[in-house]
Amino acid sequence: MIAPNKKCGDHPRQSANTLLGIDHDVLEMQDRGSRTTLNPENFDLHYMLKSLEEIFALRADVKKCSAPPGWELSPEVPPFVRLMRQAASGA
């Protein structure tokens, strides 16, 4: 990979490593049999993906890389997803 493109490829790799770390933490919490209280919450997936697109475009501009053209969301991508968020302690 040539140097300018290598810099552009580092961010998705770092993001993937971060997500793997989060996944590991969740699995570890399950293994410990934690008594964490989780609350269901709706999450705006389309808004988050649009924000990521803007962040990647800005970072690509700063690093003098070419950003891929805008993402087209498939109709199969739900606008909202249901997440389980940890309840605040002491609640």
FENRAHU-V302914 format. One record per residue. N is the residue number from 0. RES is the residue in three letters. SS is DSSP state (H for helix, E for strand, - for the rest). PHI is phi as a letter, one per 30 degrees, with the letter a starting at -180 (none if undefined). NEAR is the number of other ideal C-beta (glycine too) atoms within 8 Angstrom. Layout:
# FENRAHU-V302914
N|RES|SS|PHI|NEAR, N|RES|SS|PHI|NEAR
This chain:
# FENRAHU-V302914
0|MET|-|none|4, 1|ILE|-|d|5, 2|ALA|H|e|5, 3|PRO|H|d|9, 4|ASN|H|d|9, 5|LYS|H|d|9, 6|LYS|H|d|9, 7|CYS|H|d|10, 8|GLY|H|d|9, 9|ASP|H|d|8, 10|HIS|H|d|9, 11|PRO|H|d|7, 12|ARG|H|d|8, 13|GLN|H|d|8, 14|SER|H|d|8, 15|ALA|H|d|8, 16|ASN|H|d|8, 17|THR|H|d|8, 18|LEU|H|d|8, 19|LEU|H|d|8, 20|GLY|H|d|8, 21|ILE|H|d|8, 22|ASP|H|e|8, 23|HIS|H|d|8, 24|ASP|H|d|8, 25|VAL|H|d|8, 26|LEU|H|d|8, 27|GLU|H|d|8, 28|MET|H|d|9, 29|GLN|H|d|8, 30|ASP|H|d|6, 31|ARG|-|d|6, 32|GLY|-|i|5, 33|SER|-|e|6, 34|ARG|-|c|4, 35|THR|-|d|7, 36|THR|-|c|7, 37|LEU|E|c|8, 38|ASN|E|c|8, 39|PRO|E|d|8, 40|GLU|E|a|8, 41|ASN|E|d|8, 42|PHE|E|b|9, 43|ASP|E|d|8, 44|LEU|H|d|11, 45|HIS|H|d|9, 46|TYR|H|d|7, 47|MET|H|d|9, 48|LEU|H|d|11, 49|LYS|H|d|8, 50|SER|H|d|8, 51|LEU|H|d|8, 52|GLU|H|e|10, 53|GLU|H|d|8, 54|ILE|H|d|8, 55|PHE|H|d|11, 56|ALA|H|d|9, 57|LEU|H|d|8, 58|ARG|H|d|9, 59|ALA|H|d|11, 60|ASP|H|d|9, 61|VAL|H|d|6, 62|LYS|-|d|9, 63|LYS|-|i|5, 64|CYS|-|c|10, 65|SER|-|c|4, 66|ALA|-|d|8, 67|PRO|-|d|5, 68|PRO|-|d|3, 69|GLY|-|e|4, 70|TRP|-|d|6, 71|GLU|-|c|4, 72|LEU|-|d|7, 73|SER|-|d|5, 74|PRO|-|d|4, 75|GLU|-|d|4, 76|VAL|-|d|9, 77|PRO|-|d|6, 78|PRO|-|d|6, 79|PHE|E|b|8, 80|VAL|E|b|7, 81|ARG|E|c|8, 82|LEU|E|c|8, 83|MET|E|c|8, 84|ARG|E|c|8, 85|GLN|E|d|8, 86|ALA|-|d|9, 87|ALA|-|d|5, 88|SER|-|d|4, 89|GLY|-|i|3, 90|ALA|-|d|5
